[in-house]
């Protein structure tokens, strides 16, 4: 399937993306609902890409459906990813020298690969019914089977919130209104073709 041009899609759906960003933040406040919120954001991104109805309604529908089912696989990826991000910051800030820099870079690469696995995982959760073990196995398999999105759409999805975090506090309005939803849409654009080809059509 041919998807619309990304920047045109963002511009045409700017208010929807702002709504999705705010909805995601509100639904993620309890923290334990974060996997369901990420899954719902993936589902909303898929709806925008495929032109299938209201993305906001799709978000709420997927969020309610996946509220508990998304937790095991979601946290199995999110917790190690958070640890890798912490390791990157810790080694970069607490020490100087070649070894700490190398360890910080290694943690950053691990965080990025886990981010990509998460993008596949949440896009699968929004689209197909799989158990947690199958979700995790397929997520990491797709990271290595489909390397191209790692250097295009998934990289953009990773860099958008990262740039916002690095530019704090000046980036707070953008993080609150747009960057997270734009990142979710970019992640869906990168992950959806592989999910459709290798998982959905099995």
N, C-alpha and C positions, 0 to 999 in steps of 0.2 A: 504494500500500500504506500502511496506517495503522501507525505505529510505536508501541511502548509509551511511556508517559510517562517522560521522561528521568530524573528524580530517583528514581522508583520502580524503574526499571531499574538505576540505580546502586546503590540500597540492596539490591535483591534479588541483585545480583551483586557485592557488595562484595569478597568473598574472591577472586573471579575477576579483578576489576580490580587488586587488589593483586598477584596472581600475574602478570598481564599487565605491570604496571609494572616489576616485578623482572626479568621475562623480557626486556622491552624494553631495560632498562639493561644487562643482561648481554650481549645480542646486539649492542648499540651500542658496546661498549668498544673494538673495533678501529677505530672511526671510519669506515673505508671501508665497513662494513656498515650504516651509518646509513640509507641509502635503503631497503635491504631491511627493516630493522627498522621503519621508518615505514610501509612497505607492509604488512608483517605486522600491525602495530597497526591499520591501516585495515581489513584483512580480518577481524581479530578483532572490531572494532567492528561491522562489517556482520553478522557471525554473531550477536552479541548482539541487535542491532536486529531481525533477521529470525527469531531463535529457531532457528537452524540449527546444531545440534550444539554441541560444546565449542569455546569461543572460544580456549582455550589450544592445543588441537590445530590449530585453524585458523591461529593465529599461526605455529606451527612449520612447518606445511605451506606456507604462503605465503612464509615466510622462506626455506626451502630452495629453493622454486621460483623466487623472484625475486632470489636472492642477487647474481647478476651482471647480470641484465636490468634491474634498477632503477637501477643506478649512473649511466648517462649522463644520463637525464632527471632523476633525483633530484639529482645534484650540479649540474646546469644551473640548478636552482632554489635549492638550499640554499646554494651559494657566493655568488651575488648577495644572497641574503637575509642571510647572515652579514655581508657587506660593508655592507649597509644598516643593520643593527643596530649595527655598529661605528661607522658614520658618525653615527648618532643619538647614541651615547654620547660620541663624540669632540667633536662640535660643542656638545653640552650641557655637557660638563665642562671643555673647554679654553678656551672663549671666553665672553664676556658681551656682551650687546647684542641688538638686534632681528634682525640678519642671521643670526648663529649659531643663534638660537632658531628662526628660520624654516627654516634648513637642517636642523636637528635634527628638526623636525616633518615636513619633506619626507622625510627618510630613514626616519622611523617609518612614514609612510604607505606608502612603497615596500616596507618590510619586511613590513607587514601584507598588502599586495596579493600579494606573493610567497608569503607564508604561505598565503593563500587558494588561490593557484594550486597550491601544493604539496599542499594538502588534496585538491583535485580530482585532481591527478596520481597521488597514492598510492592514492586510492580507485579510480581507473581501473585502475591496475596490478594491484590486488588482485582485479579483477573481469573485465577484458577483455584480450585480446591486441592490443596496438598497438605500432607502432614508436616510437622516442624522439621523432622529429619530430612525429608525430601526437599523441603524449601531450602534448607542450609546447604545440602549437597549440590543442588542445582544452581544455587546462587554463586558458590565458589567455582563451580565448573564453568559457568557462563563468563566469569571474569577472565578465565584463561582461554576459553574457546572463542571469545569475541573480543580481541584486544583493541580493535579500532575505536570503539566508543570511549575507552579509557583515555584516549588522547584527543577526544573531541567533546562530545556532549556531556559525558560524565565528568570530565575534567572541568568544564565550564560550570557544571552543577556544584562541584566541590569548591571552586574558586570564588563563586559569588558570596556565599555566607562567610568564607574565610576572609575575603576582602573587607566585608562588613565588620567582622570581629577585630581585624587589625586596625581599622579606622575609628574604633570607638573612642570617645562618645559621639563624634560628629556623624557617624553613620546610623545612629539610633532611629531616626525617622525612616530611612530606607529599609533597615532590618524589620521595623515594625509594620511597614506597609507593602513591601514589594520583594525584597531579595530572597526570602525563603520560598515564596510561591514560584518565583522565576527559576530558582534552583530546582524545585520539584518538577517543574515543566521540562527543564533541560534534562533532568535525570530520566523522566518518562520518555523523552525523545530518544535518548541513548539506549535505554533498556528495553523498550517496547518491541522493536523489531526482533530482537533475539528471543524474547519471551514468546512472541507469536510463532516464530519459526521453530524453535527447539522444544518448547514446553506445551503451548496451547494446542498444537497440531499433532501431538503424540497420540 
